[in-house]
């Protein structure tokens, strides 16, 4: 889990299991504090919860697909 500050609103971002992150090409430190990233995924069904399950993310223009079989 990561916490992202999105325009002053804190979101809990659920990233994949370590094996899934590794399979996507993420390395130790890629998701360290201070890294600027863009995420895409499924938000909680409850709009009051600021929770997002990440399907794809981008760091410095590089895309990482955590669930490549989903569209």
C-alpha positions in Angstrom: 0.0 0.0 0.0 1.1 3.5 -0.8 -0.3 6.8 0.3 -0.5 9.4 -2.5 -1.2 13.1 -2.1 -3.5 14.1 -4.9 -4.1 17.8 -4.9 -4.2 17.8 -1.1 -6.4 14.7 -0.8 -4.7 11.5 0.6 -5.5 8.3 -1.3 -4.6 4.8 -0.2 -3.2 3.1 -3.3 -3.1 -0.7 -3.3 -0.3 -1.9 -5.5 0.3 -5.6 -6.5 1.8 -8.3 -4.5 5.7 -8.2 -4.5 5.8 -11.1 -7.1 3.4 -9.2 -9.4 5.4 -6.0 -9.1 8.6 -7.9 -10.0 6.8 -9.5 -12.9 5.8 -6.1 -14.1 9.4 -4.9 -14.0 9.3 -2.9 -10.8 12.5 -3.0 -8.7 13.2 -2.2 -5.0 13.1 1.5 -4.5 10.8 2.2 -7.5 7.9 2.9 -5.1 10.0 4.7 -2.5 8.8 7.8 -0.7 9.1 10.9 -2.8 8.8 9.1 -6.2 6.4 10.9 -8.5 4.1 8.4 -10.2 0.8 8.3 -12.1 -1.6 5.4 -11.4 -4.7 3.9 -13.2 -7.0 1.4 -11.6 -10.3 0.7 -9.9 -11.5 3.1 -7.1 -13.5 1.9 -4.2 -17.2 1.5 -4.8 -17.7 3.8 -1.8 -16.9 7.3 -3.0 -16.2 8.3 0.6 -13.2 5.9 0.6 -10.2 7.3 -1.1 -8.8 3.9 -2.1 -7.6 2.8 -5.5 -6.5 -0.7 -6.6 -3.7 -0.1 -9.1 -3.8 -1.9 -12.5 -1.1 0.2 -14.2 1.3 2.8 -13.1 3.9 5.1 -14.7 7.2 6.3 -13.3 9.3 8.8 -15.4 7.3 7.9 -18.5 7.7 4.1 -18.1 4.5 2.1 -17.9 4.2 -0.9 -15.6 1.2 -3.2 -16.0 0.4 -5.0 -12.8 -2.6 -6.9 -14.4 -1.7 -7.2 -18.1 -4.6 -9.5 -18.9 -7.2 -6.8 -17.9 -8.4 -4.0 -20.2 
